[in-house]
Amino acid sequence: MNCENCSNYVYDDETDTYYCDVSLDEDEMGRFLTGNTKNCPYFDFYDEYKIVRKQN
């Protein structure tokens, strides 16, 4: 899994940075900051067409 493909990885205009929008505990945040997120339980693949498919 790659954070850049996760719908929880959002951009903040004010700080010009990306961040994980999920409330992580201390251990999870440590794994996120070290890049060890391959088994992230909150990963949700970003699919910009998901809403459109639901409308049909």
All heavy atoms as atom14 arrays in JSON, in Angstrom:
{
  "sequence": "MNCENCSNYVYDDETDTYYCDVSLDEDEMGRFLTGNTKNCPYFDFYDEYKIVRKQN",
  "atom14_mask": [
    [1, 1, 1, 1, 1, 1, 1, 1, 0, 0, 0, 0, 0, 0],
    [1, 1, 1, 1, 1, 1, 1, 1, 0, 0, 0, 0, 0, 0],
    [1, 1, 1, 1, 1, 1, 0, 0, 0, 0, 0, 0, 0, 0],
    [1, 1, 1, 1, 1, 1, 1, 1, 1, 0, 0, 0, 0, 0],
    [1, 1, 1, 1, 1, 1, 1, 1, 0, 0, 0, 0, 0, 0],
    [1, 1, 1, 1, 1, 1, 0, 0, 0, 0, 0, 0, 0, 0],
    [1, 1, 1, 1, 1, 1, 0, 0, 0, 0, 0, 0, 0, 0],
    [1, 1, 1, 1, 1, 1, 1, 1, 0, 0, 0, 0, 0, 0],
    [1, 1, 1, 1, 1, 1, 1, 1, 1, 1, 1, 1, 0, 0],
    [1, 1, 1, 1, 1, 1, 1, 0, 0, 0, 0, 0, 0, 0],
    [1, 1, 1, 1, 1, 1, 1, 1, 1, 1, 1, 1, 0, 0],
    [1, 1, 1, 1, 1, 1, 1, 1, 0, 0, 0, 0, 0, 0],
    [1, 1, 1, 1, 1, 1, 1, 1, 0, 0, 0, 0, 0, 0],
    [1, 1, 1, 1, 1, 1, 1, 1, 1, 0, 0, 0, 0, 0],
    [1, 1, 1, 1, 1, 1, 1, 0, 0, 0, 0, 0, 0, 0],
    [1, 1, 1, 1, 1, 1, 1, 1, 0, 0, 0, 0, 0, 0],
    [1, 1, 1, 1, 1, 1, 1, 0, 0, 0, 0, 0, 0, 0],
    [1, 1, 1, 1, 1, 1, 1, 1, 1, 1, 1, 1, 0, 0],
    [1, 1, 1, 1, 1, 1, 1, 1, 1, 1, 1, 1, 0, 0],
    [1, 1, 1, 1, 1, 1, 0, 0, 0, 0, 0, 0, 0, 0],
    [1, 1, 1, 1, 1, 1, 1, 1, 0, 0, 0, 0, 0, 0],
    [1, 1, 1, 1, 1, 1, 1, 0, 0, 0, 0, 0, 0, 0],
    [1, 1, 1, 1, 1, 1, 0, 0, 0, 0, 0, 0, 0, 0],
    [1, 1, 1, 1, 1, 1, 1, 1, 0, 0, 0, 0, 0, 0],
    [1, 1, 1, 1, 1, 1, 1, 1, 0, 0, 0, 0, 0, 0],
    [1, 1, 1, 1, 1, 1, 1, 1, 1, 0, 0, 0, 0, 0],
    [1, 1, 1, 1, 1, 1, 1, 1, 0, 0, 0, 0, 0, 0],
    [1, 1, 1, 1, 1, 1, 1, 1, 1, 0, 0, 0, 0, 0],
    [1, 1, 1, 1, 1, 1, 1, 1, 0, 0, 0, 0, 0, 0],
    [1, 1, 1, 1, 0, 0, 0, 0, 0, 0, 0, 0, 0, 0],
    [1, 1, 1, 1, 1, 1, 1, 1, 1, 1, 1, 0, 0, 0],
    [1, 1, 1, 1, 1, 1, 1, 1, 1, 1, 1, 0, 0, 0],
    [1, 1, 1, 1, 1, 1, 1, 1, 0, 0, 0, 0, 0, 0],
    [1, 1, 1, 1, 1, 1, 1, 0, 0, 0, 0, 0, 0, 0],
    [1, 1, 1, 1, 0, 0, 0, 0, 0, 0, 0, 0, 0, 0],
    [1, 1, 1, 1, 1, 1, 1, 1, 0, 0, 0, 0, 0, 0],
    [1, 1, 1, 1, 1, 1, 1, 0, 0, 0, 0, 0, 0, 0],
    [1, 1, 1, 1, 1, 1, 1, 1, 1, 0, 0, 0, 0, 0],
    [1, 1, 1, 1, 1, 1, 1, 1, 0, 0, 0, 0, 0, 0],
    [1, 1, 1, 1, 1, 1, 0, 0, 0, 0, 0, 0, 0, 0],
    [1, 1, 1, 1, 1, 1, 1, 0, 0, 0, 0, 0, 0, 0],
    [1, 1, 1, 1, 1, 1, 1, 1, 1, 1, 1, 1, 0, 0],
    [1, 1, 1, 1, 1, 1, 1, 1, 1, 1, 1, 0, 0, 0],
    [1, 1, 1, 1, 1, 1, 1, 1, 0, 0, 0, 0, 0, 0],
    [1, 1, 1, 1, 1, 1, 1, 1, 1, 1, 1, 0, 0, 0],
    [1, 1, 1, 1, 1, 1, 1, 1, 1, 1, 1, 1, 0, 0],
    [1, 1, 1, 1, 1, 1, 1, 1, 0, 0, 0, 0, 0, 0],
    [1, 1, 1, 1, 1, 1, 1, 1, 1, 0, 0, 0, 0, 0],
    [1, 1, 1, 1, 1, 1, 1, 1, 1, 1, 1, 1, 0, 0],
    [1, 1, 1, 1, 1, 1, 1, 1, 1, 0, 0, 0, 0, 0],
    [1, 1, 1, 1, 1, 1, 1, 1, 0, 0, 0, 0, 0, 0],
    [1, 1, 1, 1, 1, 1, 1, 0, 0, 0, 0, 0, 0, 0],
    [1, 1, 1, 1, 1, 1, 1, 1, 1, 1, 1, 0, 0, 0],
    [1, 1, 1, 1, 1, 1, 1, 1, 1, 0, 0, 0, 0, 0],
    [1, 1, 1, 1, 1, 1, 1, 1, 1, 0, 0, 0, 0, 0],
    [1, 1, 1, 1, 1, 1, 1, 1, 0, 0, 0, 0, 0, 0]
  ],
  "atom14_positions": [
    [[0.83, -1.18, 0.0], [0.0, 0.0, 0.0], [0.88, 1.24, 0.0], [1.91, 1.28, 0.62], [-0.9, 0.0, 1.22], [-2.01, -1.02, 1.13], [-2.96, -1.04, 2.62], [-2.57, -2.69, 3.17], [0.0, 0.0, 0.0], [0.0, 0.0, 0.0], [0.0, 0.0, 0.0], [0.0, 0.0, 0.0], [0.0, 0.0, 0.0], [0.0, 0.0, 0.0]],
    [[0.39, 2.25, -0.66], [1.13, 3.47, -0.8], [0.26, 4.63, -0.32], [-0.86, 4.79, -0.79], [1.52, 3.63, -2.27], [2.46, 4.75, -2.5], [2.62, 5.63, -1.68], [3.1, 4.73, -3.65], [0.0, 0.0, 0.0], [0.0, 0.0, 0.0], [0.0, 0.0, 0.0], [0.0, 0.0, 0.0], [0.0, 0.0, 0.0], [0.0, 0.0, 0.0]],
    [[0.76, 5.45, 0.59], [-0.04, 6.55, 1.13], [-0.57, 7.48, 0.04], [-1.67, 8.0, 0.17], [0.77, 7.36, 2.13], [1.04, 6.51, 3.69], [0.0, 0.0, 0.0], [0.0, 0.0, 0.0], [0.0, 0.0, 0.0], [0.0, 0.0, 0.0], [0.0, 0.0, 0.0], [0.0, 0.0, 0.0], [0.0, 0.0, 0.0], [0.0, 0.0, 0.0]],
    [[0.19, 7.69, -1.01], [-0.23, 8.6, -2.07], [-1.51, 8.11, -2.75], [-2.21, 8.89, -3.38], [0.87, 8.79, -3.1], [2.01, 9.66, -2.62], [3.03, 8.9, -1.79], [3.08, 7.65, -1.89], [3.76, 9.54, -1.02], [0.0, 0.0, 0.0], [0.0, 0.0, 0.0], [0.0, 0.0, 0.0], [0.0, 0.0, 0.0], [0.0, 0.0, 0.0]],
    [[-1.83, 6.83, -2.64], [-3.03, 6.27, -3.25], [-4.19, 6.12, -2.27], [-5.22, 5.58, -2.61], [-2.72, 4.91, -3.87], [-1.75, 5.02, -5.0], [-1.77, 5.97, -5.76], [-0.88, 4.04, -5.13], [0.0, 0.0, 0.0], [0.0, 0.0, 0.0], [0.0, 0.0, 0.0], [0.0, 0.0, 0.0], [0.0, 0.0, 0.0], [0.0, 0.0, 0.0]],
    [[-4.01, 6.62, -1.06], [-5.03, 6.46, -0.02], [-5.93, 7.68, 0.06], [-5.45, 8.82, 0.0], [-4.35, 6.24, 1.33], [-5.5, 5.96, 2.7], [0.0, 0.0, 0.0], [0.0, 0.0, 0.0], [0.0, 0.0, 0.0], [0.0, 0.0, 0.0], [0.0, 0.0, 0.0], [0.0, 0.0, 0.0], [0.0, 0.0, 0.0], [0.0, 0.0, 0.0]],
    [[-7.22, 7.46, 0.21], [-8.16, 8.58, 0.3], [-8.01, 9.35, 1.62], [-8.51, 10.46, 1.74], [-9.59, 8.1, 0.13], [-9.95, 7.23, 1.19], [0.0, 0.0, 0.0], [0.0, 0.0, 0.0], [0.0, 0.0, 0.0], [0.0, 0.0, 0.0], [0.0, 0.0, 0.0], [0.0, 0.0, 0.0], [0.0, 0.0, 0.0], [0.0, 0.0, 0.0]],
    [[-7.33, 8.76, 2.6], [-7.1, 9.44, 3.88], [-5.86, 10.33, 3.87], [-5.59, 11.02, 4.85], [-6.95, 8.41, 5.01], [-8.22, 7.63, 5.23], [-9.31, 8.19, 5.24], [-8.1, 6.33, 5.37], [0.0, 0.0, 0.0], [0.0, 0.0, 0.0], [0.0, 0.0, 0.0], [0.0, 0.0, 0.0], [0.0, 0.0, 0.0], [0.0, 0.0, 0.0]],
    [[-5.11, 10.33, 2.79], [-3.9, 11.12, 2.67], [-4.27, 12.41, 1.96], [-4.45, 12.44, 0.75], [-2.85, 10.32, 1.89], [-1.44, 10.8, 2.01], [-0.81, 10.88, 3.23], [-0.71, 11.13, 0.88], [0.5, 11.29, 3.34], [0.61, 11.54, 0.97], [1.21, 11.62, 2.2], [2.52, 12.03, 2.3], [0.0, 0.0, 0.0], [0.0, 0.0, 0.0]],
    [[-4.41, 13.49, 2.7], [-4.95, 14.73, 2.16], [-3.93, 15.86, 2.18], [-2.97, 15.85, 2.95], [-6.23, 15.16, 2.91], [-7.34, 14.15, 2.73], [-5.94, 15.36, 4.38], [0.0, 0.0, 0.0], [0.0, 0.0, 0.0], [0.0, 0.0, 0.0], [0.0, 0.0, 0.0], [0.0, 0.0, 0.0], [0.0, 0.0, 0.0], [0.0, 0.0, 0.0]],
    [[-4.15, 16.83, 1.33], [-3.25, 17.97, 1.19], [-3.76, 19.14, 2.01], [-4.94, 19.46, 2.0], [-3.16, 18.37, -0.29], [-2.25, 19.53, -0.55], [-0.87, 19.38, -0.47], [-2.76, 20.77, -0.88], [-0.02, 20.44, -0.71], [-1.93, 21.84, -1.13], [-0.56, 21.67, -1.03], [0.29, 22.72, -1.27], [0.0, 0.0, 0.0], [0.0, 0.0, 0.0]],
    [[-2.85, 19.81, 2.72], [-3.17, 20.99, 3.51], [-2.57, 22.21, 2.81], [-1.36, 22.35, 2.72], [-2.59, 20.85, 4.92], [-2.94, 22.02, 5.82], [-3.65, 22.95, 5.38], [-2.5, 22.01, 6.98], [0.0, 0.0, 0.0], [0.0, 0.0, 0.0], [0.0, 0.0, 0.0], [0.0, 0.0, 0.0], [0.0, 0.0, 0.0], [0.0, 0.0, 0.0]],
    [[-3.44, 23.09, 2.3], [-3.0, 24.29, 1.58], [-2.17, 25.22, 2.45], [-1.22, 25.84, 1.98], [-4.19, 25.07, 1.03], [-4.89, 24.36, -0.1], [-4.22, 23.62, -0.84], [-6.12, 24.54, -0.24], [0.0, 0.0, 0.0], [0.0, 0.0, 0.0], [0.0, 0.0, 0.0], [0.0, 0.0, 0.0], [0.0, 0.0, 0.0], [0.0, 0.0, 0.0]],
    [[-2.53, 25.34, 3.71], [-1.85, 26.28, 4.59], [-0.4, 25.89, 4.86], [0.48, 26.74, 4.91], [-2.6, 26.4, 5.91], [-3.92, 27.12, 5.77], [-4.62, 27.32, 7.1], [-3.95, 27.25, 8.16], [-5.84, 27.55, 7.09], [0.0, 0.0, 0.0], [0.0, 0.0, 0.0], [0.0, 0.0, 0.0], [0.0, 0.0, 0.0], [0.0, 0.0, 0.0]],
    [[-0.15, 24.6, 5.05], [1.21, 24.15, 5.36], [1.93, 23.6, 4.14], [3.11, 23.28, 4.22], [1.21, 23.08, 6.45], [0.46, 21.94, 5.99], [0.61, 23.61, 7.74], [0.0, 0.0, 0.0], [0.0, 0.0, 0.0], [0.0, 0.0, 0.0], [0.0, 0.0, 0.0], [0.0, 0.0, 0.0], [0.0, 0.0, 0.0], [0.0, 0.0, 0.0]],
    [[1.21, 23.48, 3.01], [1.77, 22.95, 1.77], [2.35, 21.54, 1.97], [3.41, 21.21, 1.46], [2.85, 23.9, 1.23], [3.24, 23.6, -0.2], [2.37, 23.14, -0.98], [4.42, 23.8, -0.55], [0.0, 0.0, 0.0], [0.0, 0.0, 0.0], [0.0, 0.0, 0.0], [0.0, 0.0, 0.0], [0.0, 0.0, 0.0], [0.0, 0.0, 0.0]],
    [[1.64, 20.73, 2.75], [2.08, 19.35, 3.02], [0.89, 18.39, 2.95], [-0.26, 18.8, 3.06], [2.71, 19.22, 4.42], [1.75, 19.65, 5.39], [3.98, 20.05, 4.55], [0.0, 0.0, 0.0], [0.0, 0.0, 0.0], [0.0, 0.0, 0.0], [0.0, 0.0, 0.0], [0.0, 0.0, 0.0], [0.0, 0.0, 0.0], [0.0, 0.0, 0.0]],
    [[1.2, 17.12, 2.81], [0.2, 16.06, 2.87], [0.24, 15.44, 4.26], [1.28, 15.42, 4.91], [0.5, 14.98, 1.83], [0.16, 15.4, 0.42], [1.09, 16.06, -0.37], [-1.09, 15.13, -0.12], [0.79, 16.44, -1.66], [-1.41, 15.51, -1.4], [-0.46, 16.17, -2.16], [-0.78, 16.55, -3.44], [0.0, 0.0, 0.0], [0.0, 0.0, 0.0]],
    [[-0.89, 14.94, 4.71], [-0.94, 14.27, 6.01], [-2.03, 13.2, 6.0], [-2.94, 13.23, 5.19], [-1.17, 15.28, 7.14], [-2.54, 15.91, 7.12], [-3.56, 15.41, 7.92], [-2.82, 17.0, 6.31], [-4.83, 15.98, 7.9], [-4.08, 17.58, 6.29], [-5.07, 17.07, 7.08], [-6.32, 17.61, 7.06], [0.0, 0.0, 0.0], [0.0, 0.0, 0.0]],
    [[-1.91, 12.27, 6.94], [-2.91, 11.23, 7.1], [-4.05, 11.79, 7.94], [-3.83, 12.27, 9.05], [-2.3, 10.01, 7.78], [-3.47, 8.65, 7.97], [0.0, 0.0, 0.0], [0.0, 0.0, 0.0], [0.0, 0.0, 0.0], [0.0, 0.0, 0.0], [0.0, 0.0, 0.0], [0.0, 0.0, 0.0], [0.0, 0.0, 0.0], [0.0, 0.0, 0.0]],
    [[-5.27, 11.74, 7.41], [-6.43, 12.34, 8.06], [-7.1, 11.41, 9.08], [-8.15, 11.72, 9.61], [-7.45, 12.74, 6.99], [-8.49, 13.71, 7.48], [-8.18, 14.48, 8.41], [-9.61, 13.72, 6.94], [0.0, 0.0, 0.0], [0.0, 0.0, 0.0], [0.0, 0.0, 0.0], [0.0, 0.0, 0.0], [0.0, 0.0, 0.0], [0.0, 0.0, 0.0]],
    [[-6.47, 10.29, 9.39], [-7.01, 9.34, 10.35], [-6.37, 9.61, 11.71], [-5.19, 9.93, 11.8], [-6.7, 7.89, 9.91], [-7.15, 6.9, 10.96], [-7.37, 7.6, 8.59], [0.0, 0.0, 0.0], [0.0, 0.0, 0.0], [0.0, 0.0, 0.0], [0.0, 0.0, 0.0], [0.0, 0.0, 0.0], [0.0, 0.0, 0.0], [0.0, 0.0, 0.0]],
    [[-7.15, 9.54, 12.78], [-6.6, 9.72, 14.12], [-5.77, 8.49, 14.47], [-6.32, 7.42, 14.74], [-7.71, 9.9, 15.15], [-8.34, 11.12, 14.99], [0.0, 0.0, 0.0], [0.0, 0.0, 0.0], [0.0, 0.0, 0.0], [0.0, 0.0, 0.0], [0.0, 0.0, 0.0], [0.0, 0.0, 0.0], [0.0, 0.0, 0.0], [0.0, 0.0, 0.0]],
    [[-4.47, 8.66, 14.43], [-3.55, 7.56, 14.71], [-3.08, 7.62, 16.16], [-2.86, 8.7, 16.7], [-2.33, 7.65, 13.79], [-2.62, 7.63, 12.29], [-1.34, 7.89, 11.51], [-3.25, 6.33, 11.86], [0.0, 0.0, 0.0], [0.0, 0.0, 0.0], [0.0, 0.0, 0.0], [0.0, 0.0, 0.0], [0.0, 0.0, 0.0], [0.0, 0.0, 0.0]],
    [[-2.89, 6.44, 16.77], [-2.31, 6.44, 18.1], [-0.79, 6.62, 17.95], [-0.26, 6.71, 16.85], [-2.69, 5.19, 18.89], [-2.09, 3.9, 18.35], [-1.09, 3.93, 17.6], [-2.63, 2.83, 18.68], [0.0, 0.0, 0.0], [0.0, 0.0, 0.0], [0.0, 0.0, 0.0], [0.0, 0.0, 0.0], [0.0, 0.0, 0.0], [0.0, 0.0, 0.0]],
    [[-0.09, 6.67, 19.06], [1.35, 6.96, 19.04], [2.15, 5.93, 18.24], [3.03, 6.29, 17.45], [1.87, 7.01, 20.48], [3.3, 7.48, 20.59], [3.74, 7.64, 22.03], [2.89, 7.75, 22.93], [4.96, 7.64, 22.25], [0.0, 0.0, 0.0], [0.0, 0.0, 0.0], [0.0, 0.0, 0.0], [0.0, 0.0, 0.0], [0.0, 0.0, 0.0]],
    [[1.84, 4.65, 18.39], [2.56, 3.6, 17.66], [2.28, 3.67, 16.16], [3.19, 3.55, 15.34], [2.18, 2.21, 18.18], [2.65, 1.97, 19.6], [3.67, 2.58, 19.99], [2.0, 1.19, 20.3], [0.0, 0.0, 0.0], [0.0, 0.0, 0.0], [0.0, 0.0, 0.0], [0.0, 0.0, 0.0], [0.0, 0.0, 0.0], [0.0, 0.0, 0.0]],
    [[1.01, 3.88, 15.81], [0.65, 3.98, 14.4], [1.3, 5.21, 13.75], [1.78, 5.14, 12.62], [-0.87, 4.06, 14.25], [-1.57, 2.77, 14.61], [-3.07, 2.94, 14.73], [-3.55, 4.03, 15.13], [-3.78, 1.97, 14.43], [0.0, 0.0, 0.0], [0.0, 0.0, 0.0], [0.0, 0.0, 0.0], [0.0, 0.0, 0.0], [0.0, 0.0, 0.0]],
    [[1.34, 6.32, 14.47], [1.99, 7.52, 13.94], [3.48, 7.28, 13.75], [4.06, 7.72, 12.75], [1.76, 8.71, 14.88], [2.38, 9.99, 14.36], [1.79, 10.52, 12.74], [0.24, 11.25, 13.17], [0.0, 0.0, 0.0], [0.0, 0.0, 0.0], [0.0, 0.0, 0.0], [0.0, 0.0, 0.0], [0.0, 0.0, 0.0], [0.0, 0.0, 0.0]],
    [[4.1, 6.57, 14.65], [5.52, 6.24, 14.5], [5.77, 5.43, 13.25], [6.72, 5.69, 12.5], [0.0, 0.0, 0.0], [0.0, 0.0, 0.0], [0.0, 0.0, 0.0], [0.0, 0.0, 0.0], [0.0, 0.0, 0.0], [0.0, 0.0, 0.0], [0.0, 0.0, 0.0], [0.0, 0.0, 0.0], [0.0, 0.0, 0.0], [0.0, 0.0, 0.0]],
    [[4.93, 4.44, 12.99], [5.07, 3.63, 11.77], [4.84, 4.49, 10.53], [5.54, 4.36, 9.53], [4.1, 2.45, 11.8], [4.54, 1.35, 12.74], [3.72, 0.09, 12.55], [2.33, 0.26, 12.96], [1.88, 0.09, 14.2], [2.72, -0.25, 15.16], [0.6, 0.26, 14.49], [0.0, 0.0, 0.0], [0.0, 0.0, 0.0], [0.0, 0.0, 0.0]],
    [[3.87, 5.39, 10.59], [3.58, 6.27, 9.46], [4.79, 7.17, 9.16], [5.19, 7.33, 8.01], [2.35, 7.12, 9.76], [2.03, 8.13, 8.7], [1.47, 7.73, 7.5], [2.3, 9.47, 8.9], [1.17, 8.67, 6.52], [2.01, 10.41, 7.92], [1.45, 10.0, 6.73], [0.0, 0.0, 0.0], [0.0, 0.0, 0.0], [0.0, 0.0, 0.0]],
    [[5.36, 7.75, 10.2], [6.48, 8.68, 10.01], [7.75, 7.98, 9.54], [8.58, 8.6, 8.87], [6.76, 9.45, 11.31], [5.65, 10.41, 11.73], [5.96, 11.01, 13.09], [5.45, 11.5, 10.7], [0.0, 0.0, 0.0], [0.0, 0.0, 0.0], [0.0, 0.0, 0.0], [0.0, 0.0, 0.0], [0.0, 0.0, 0.0], [0.0, 0.0, 0.0]],
    [[7.91, 6.7, 9.87], [9.1, 5.97, 9.42], [8.88, 5.31, 8.06], [9.79, 4.7, 7.52], [9.51, 4.89, 10.43], [8.43, 3.97, 10.59], [9.9, 5.5, 11.76], [0.0, 0.0, 0.0], [0.0, 0.0, 0.0], [0.0, 0.0, 0.0], [0.0, 0.0, 0.0], [0.0, 0.0, 0.0], [0.0, 0.0, 0.0], [0.0, 0.0, 0.0]],
    [[7.67, 5.44, 7.52], [7.39, 4.89, 6.2], [6.99, 3.43, 6.21], [6.85, 2.81, 5.17], [0.0, 0.0, 0.0], [0.0, 0.0, 0.0], [0.0, 0.0, 0.0], [0.0, 0.0, 0.0], [0.0, 0.0, 0.0], [0.0, 0.0, 0.0], [0.0, 0.0, 0.0], [0.0, 0.0, 0.0], [0.0, 0.0, 0.0], [0.0, 0.0, 0.0]],
    [[6.79, 2.85, 7.37], [6.4, 1.45, 7.48], [4.87, 1.35, 7.53], [4.29, 1.01, 8.54], [7.03, 0.82, 8.72], [6.79, -0.67, 8.77], [6.35, -1.28, 7.8], [7.07, -1.26, 9.9], [0.0, 0.0, 0.0], [0.0, 0.0, 0.0], [0.0, 0.0, 0.0], [0.0, 0.0, 0.0], [0.0, 0.0, 0.0], [0.0, 0.0, 0.0]],
    [[4.23, 1.68, 6.39], [2.76, 1.7, 6.36], [2.19, 0.64, 5.42], [1.05, 0.74, 5.01], [2.26, 3.08, 5.93], [2.84, 3.39, 4.66], [2.6, 4.14, 6.93], [0.0, 0.0, 0.0], [0.0, 0.0, 0.0], [0.0, 0.0, 0.0], [0.0, 0.0, 0.0], [0.0, 0.0, 0.0], [0.0, 0.0, 0.0], [0.0, 0.0, 0.0]],
    [[2.97, -0.37, 5.1], [2.5, -1.36, 4.14], [1.31, -2.16, 4.65], [0.54, -2.71, 3.88], [3.63, -2.3, 3.72], [4.22, -3.1, 4.86], [5.4, -3.91, 4.4], [6.05, -4.58, 5.59], [7.26, -5.24, 5.23], [0.0, 0.0, 0.0], [0.0, 0.0, 0.0], [0.0, 0.0, 0.0], [0.0, 0.0, 0.0], [0.0, 0.0, 0.0]],
    [[1.11, -2.23, 5.97], [-0.01, -2.97, 6.53], [-1.0, -2.05, 7.23], [-1.61, -2.41, 8.21], [0.5, -4.02, 7.52], [1.3, -5.09, 6.83], [0.97, -5.51, 5.73], [2.38, -5.52, 7.46], [0.0, 0.0, 0.0], [0.0, 0.0, 0.0], [0.0, 0.0, 0.0], [0.0, 0.0, 0.0], [0.0, 0.0, 0.0], [0.0, 0.0, 0.0]],
    [[-1.17, -0.84, 6.71], [-2.04, 0.14, 7.35], [-3.49, -0.36, 7.35], [-4.06, -0.62, 6.3], [-1.96, 1.47, 6.61], [-3.06, 2.73, 7.29], [0.0, 0.0, 0.0], [0.0, 0.0, 0.0], [0.0, 0.0, 0.0], [0.0, 0.0, 0.0], [0.0, 0.0, 0.0], [0.0, 0.0, 0.0], [0.0, 0.0, 0.0], [0.0, 0.0, 0.0]],
    [[-4.11, -0.47, 8.52], [-5.49, -0.94, 8.59], [-6.5, 0.08, 8.1], [-7.66, -0.24, 7.9], [-5.69, -1.23, 10.08], [-4.72, -0.34, 10.77], [-3.54, -0.22, 9.84], [0.0, 0.0, 0.0], [0.0, 0.0, 0.0], [0.0, 0.0, 0.0], [0.0, 0.0, 0.0], [0.0, 0.0, 0.0], [0.0, 0.0, 0.0], [0.0, 0.0, 0.0]],
    [[-6.08, 1.33, 7.9], [-6.98, 2.4, 7.49], [-6.86, 2.73, 6.0], [-7.51, 3.65, 5.52], [-6.71, 3.66, 8.3], [-6.76, 3.4, 9.78], [-5.6, 3.4, 10.53], [-7.97, 3.13, 10.41], [-5.65, 3.16, 11.89], [-8.02, 2.88, 11.76], [-6.86, 2.89, 12.5], [-6.91, 2.64, 13.84], [0.0, 0.0, 0.0], [0.0, 0.0, 0.0]],
    [[-6.05, 1.96, 5.28], [-5.86, 2.24, 3.87], [-7.18, 2.09, 3.12], [-7.88, 1.1, 3.24], [-4.81, 1.29, 3.26], [-4.55, 1.57, 1.8], [-3.66, 2.55, 1.43], [-5.2, 0.87, 0.81], [-3.41, 2.83, 0.11], [-4.97, 1.13, -0.52], [-4.07, 2.12, -0.87], [0.0, 0.0, 0.0], [0.0, 0.0, 0.0], [0.0, 0.0, 0.0]],
    [[-7.52, 3.12, 2.37], [-8.73, 3.11, 1.55], [-8.32, 3.68, 0.2], [-8.02, 4.88, 0.09], [-9.81, 3.97, 2.2], [-11.12, 3.96, 1.42], [-11.36, 2.99, 0.66], [-11.89, 4.91, 1.58], [0.0, 0.0, 0.0], [0.0, 0.0, 0.0], [0.0, 0.0, 0.0], [0.0, 0.0, 0.0], [0.0, 0.0, 0.0], [0.0, 0.0, 0.0]],
    [[-8.29, 2.84, -0.81], [-7.81, 3.26, -2.13], [-8.63, 4.44, -2.64], [-9.86, 4.4, -2.65], [-7.89, 2.1, -3.11], [-7.31, 2.43, -4.46], [-5.94, 2.53, -4.62], [-8.12, 2.65, -5.54], [-5.39, 2.83, -5.85], [-7.59, 2.97, -6.78], [-6.22, 3.06, -6.93], [0.0, 0.0, 0.0], [0.0, 0.0, 0.0], [0.0, 0.0, 0.0]],
    [[-7.95, 5.5, -3.04], [-8.61, 6.68, -3.57], [-9.15, 6.36, -4.95], [-8.42, 5.98, -5.84], [-7.64, 7.86, -3.65], [-8.26, 9.08, -4.3], [-9.2, 9.83, -3.61], [-7.92, 9.46, -5.59], [-9.79, 10.93, -4.19], [-8.5, 10.56, -6.18], [-9.43, 11.3, -5.48], [-10.0, 12.4, -6.06], [0.0, 0.0, 0.0], [0.0, 0.0, 0.0]],
    [[-10.45, 6.49, -5.1], [-11.1, 6.21, -6.37], [-12.05, 7.36, -6.66], [-13.15, 7.44, -6.11], [-11.87, 4.89, -6.28], [-12.53, 4.5, -7.58], [-12.4, 5.23, -8.58], [-13.2, 3.46, -7.59], [0.0, 0.0, 0.0], [0.0, 0.0, 0.0], [0.0, 0.0, 0.0], [0.0, 0.0, 0.0], [0.0, 0.0, 0.0], [0.0, 0.0, 0.0]],
    [[-11.63, 8.28, -7.53], [-12.43, 9.47, -7.8], [-13.77, 9.16, -8.47], [-14.66, 9.99, -8.48], [-11.64, 10.46, -8.63], [-11.24, 9.93, -10.0], [-10.32, 10.88, -10.73], [-10.82, 11.94, -11.15], [-9.13, 10.57, -10.85], [0.0, 0.0, 0.0], [0.0, 0.0, 0.0], [0.0, 0.0, 0.0], [0.0, 0.0, 0.0], [0.0, 0.0, 0.0]],
    [[-13.92, 7.96, -9.01], [-15.17, 7.6, -9.67], [-16.11, 6.79, -8.78], [-17.19, 6.4, -9.22], [-14.87, 6.81, -10.95], [-14.07, 7.62, -11.94], [-12.73, 7.32, -12.19], [-14.63, 8.69, -12.61], [-11.99, 8.08, -13.09], [-13.91, 9.45, -13.51], [-12.59, 9.14, -13.74], [-11.87, 9.89, -14.62], [0.0, 0.0, 0.0], [0.0, 0.0, 0.0]],
    [[-15.74, 6.54, -7.54], [-16.56, 5.74, -6.63], [-17.95, 6.35, -6.45], [-18.96, 5.65, -6.51], [-15.87, 5.61, -5.27], [-16.59, 4.67, -4.33], [-16.07, 4.68, -2.91], [-14.62, 4.42, -2.77], [-14.17, 4.28, -1.38], [0.0, 0.0, 0.0], [0.0, 0.0, 0.0], [0.0, 0.0, 0.0], [0.0, 0.0, 0.0], [0.0, 0.0, 0.0]],
    [[-18.03, 7.64, -6.26], [-19.31, 8.31, -6.05], [-20.18, 8.23, -7.31], [-21.38, 8.0, -7.24], [-19.1, 9.77, -5.64], [-18.44, 9.83, -4.26], [-20.41, 10.54, -5.61], [-18.02, 11.21, -3.83], [0.0, 0.0, 0.0], [0.0, 0.0, 0.0], [0.0, 0.0, 0.0], [0.0, 0.0, 0.0], [0.0, 0.0, 0.0], [0.0, 0.0, 0.0]],
    [[-19.56, 8.39, -8.46], [-20.31, 8.35, -9.72], [-20.94, 6.98, -9.91], [-22.09, 6.87, -10.34], [-19.39, 8.7, -10.91], [-20.11, 8.55, -12.22], [-18.85, 10.11, -10.76], [0.0, 0.0, 0.0], [0.0, 0.0, 0.0], [0.0, 0.0, 0.0], [0.0, 0.0, 0.0], [0.0, 0.0, 0.0], [0.0, 0.0, 0.0], [0.0, 0.0, 0.0]],
    [[-20.2, 5.91, -9.6], [-20.75, 4.56, -9.76], [-21.94, 4.35, -8.83], [-22.88, 3.64, -9.18], [-19.67, 3.52, -9.49], [-18.72, 3.35, -10.63], [-17.9, 2.09, -10.49], [-17.03, 2.12, -9.33], [-15.79, 2.58, -9.3], [-15.25, 3.09, -10.4], [-15.07, 2.54, -8.21], [0.0, 0.0, 0.0], [0.0, 0.0, 0.0], [0.0, 0.0, 0.0]],
    [[-21.92, 4.94, -7.64], [-23.04, 4.78, -6.7], [-24.29, 5.51, -7.18], [-25.39, 5.14, -6.82], [-22.64, 5.29, -5.31], [-21.67, 4.4, -4.6], [-21.37, 4.9, -3.23], [-20.4, 3.99, -2.52], [-20.14, 4.44, -1.16], [0.0, 0.0, 0.0], [0.0, 0.0, 0.0], [0.0, 0.0, 0.0], [0.0, 0.0, 0.0], [0.0, 0.0, 0.0]],
    [[-24.14, 6.54, -7.98], [-25.29, 7.32, -8.46], [-26.05, 6.59, -9.56], [-27.19, 6.89, -9.81], [-24.83, 8.67, -8.98], [-24.31, 9.56, -7.88], [-23.75, 10.88, -8.41], [-23.62, 11.07, -9.61], [-23.42, 11.77, -7.5], [0.0, 0.0, 0.0], [0.0, 0.0, 0.0], [0.0, 0.0, 0.0], [0.0, 0.0, 0.0], [0.0, 0.0, 0.0]],
    [[-25.41, 5.66, -10.21], [-26.07, 4.93, -11.32], [-27.03, 3.89, -10.82], [-27.09, 3.33, -9.88], [-25.04, 4.26, -12.21], [-24.26, 5.32, -12.98], [-24.78, 6.4, -13.23], [-23.05, 5.0, -13.33], [0.0, 0.0, 0.0], [0.0, 0.0, 0.0], [0.0, 0.0, 0.0], [0.0, 0.0, 0.0], [0.0, 0.0, 0.0], [0.0, 0.0, 0.0]]
  ]
}
